[in-house]
């Protein structure tokens, strides 16, 4: 009957934890808007009551939270009932001034525990007696640990208090008698066992339930055979300490049940005389559910901290490369997964481009660095705008073509990056070991993808704003302002490296006549066409700009006037062959080009601009449709 009740409580706690995760995700957004991200994660959570979940209230043990000033900030109902106080009655009281200490030495013991926990992070369970509000004295087991922030600073002390009256009753009864009181032991609320020479001599009914073995299957066997291999040495050492007469504090270890399931237990050992021989009496409790809740709470805290950190990064940078790399690192860390990548959609080619990746081989990166939307598993996530999960890559045909199987990836998950109902990319993570992706992880990825979506959207808007600030709206070339910045920069670089650069001024001949005859709209079309011809004749390092009206400039770093003349002649020749049609009539156009270089023709930027202007007008005076290099 008790086992069924525990199961129902566990299921109820699990359901409440799931519901709370959804609430926490919503609260994250509210905290980011209100600026809570500026506080350490745990402090912000504690101040808003996010850690005091239903799961903690369900725990049978008392839980208290103490801040770094030593003040009590939280007490769950179990703790309040144990001490006989109302849950909020002692909030704000100094942990060292609580009226629950039996003697001054217990208060001093508490002081030492606080120091140890703050410096070391946790302490093994310690037995002490406490005084309840109505004056009763009860024995308790006390453990404490500390929550730290991302920088490793202690933020909050968590104390767990357990009533061990039943255990003490059993221990006292056994010490007082050579004969084990079978009735008392069989009805005890803890698992009880007796060891001699490392072998079981007795186990009670509850120990049978916890271990899954019958008493006759255990008696006579070595107790360490039931202990998880990684914990055996620690368990053996505890038993030896007790047999040597040393005191033993409660400790935790993993027990292997008969059905091979692993359960966590809290054990306490006592040395007794049984039938004239030194023996070890153990009392243990199944704490598997408590450990699960602790793990989930820790996972949720790490997830929330990750979301806060990502939110801070998103708000502080518009550099997409840095942002995506930082976000991916945090995602892999919180999910404890080995590989991942973030793809962004190139709208011109309709391809997903790999912008950030970790844990992948160069060969695999080469296969997936550009994917069509609908190609492979990542493409399917983008196309459907829904998360896609593959827990067994080898059995799924959507990934084999991309080489994931050959890469050694066994499990994979992809979540689309969407902003304003537009697909912007995909976040993908892969594991080189078989694993599942719980719903909470998929939700976490979705929340992170939304944050990336906002960041990408903001960065793209920023890039568009920069483009508008530095480009000519008609031709799409750079504007005069941007060109001047680049001329100054390249001129300084050329001087420092004893290099060269050339500047070309291109003027469209007869634009006024075209405007007068056909209208400014047609004239603008010809200017746009000329801008296109100039652009296709530039290198990646060149800067083509509209200088104003019918004048264009082309800055060519690391090129002398001789090299610039070749480029200019190629542009002039292509313009001469260009025959735009206006109202069915072919229109002939031409350009006059001037070239000046440094250091050959100018010692500063102002002089360079004057010389290139003079060279262009020389070409005009020479009959137009020609190129002229400045000469003294």
Buried (B, 14 or more C-beta within 10 A) or exposed (E): EEEEEEEEBBEEBBEBBBEBBEEBBEBBBEBBEEEBBEBBBBBBBBEBEBBBBEBBBBBEBBBBBBBEEBBBBBBBBBBBBBBBBEBEBBBEBEBEEBEBBEEEEBBEBBEEBBEBBBEEBEBEBBBBBBBBBEEEEBBBBBBBBBBBBEEEEBBBBBBBBBBBEEBBEBBEBBEEEEEBBEEBBEEBEBBBBBBBEEBBBBBBBBBBBBBBBEBEBBBEEEBBEBBBEEBBEEBBEBBEBBBEEEEBBBBBBBBBBEEEEEBBBBBBBBBBEBEEEBBBBBBBBBBBBBBBBBEBBEBBBBBBBBBBBBBEBBBEBBEBEEBBBBBBEBBBEBBEBBBBBBBBBEEEEEBBBBBBBBBBEEEBEEBBBBBEBEBBBBBBBBBEEEBBBBBEBEEBEBBBEBBBBEBBBBBBBBBBBBBEEEBBBBBBBBBBEEBEBEEBBBBBBBBBBBBBBBBBBBBBEEEEEEEEEBBBEEBBBBBBEBBBEBBEEBBEEBBEEEBBBBBBBBBBBBBEEBBEBBEEEBBBBBBBBBBBBBBEBBEEEBBBBBBEEBBBBBBBBBBBBEBBBEBBEEBBEBBEEBEBEBEEEEBEBBBBBBBBBBBBBBEEBEEBBBBBBBBBBBBBEEEEBBBBBBEE
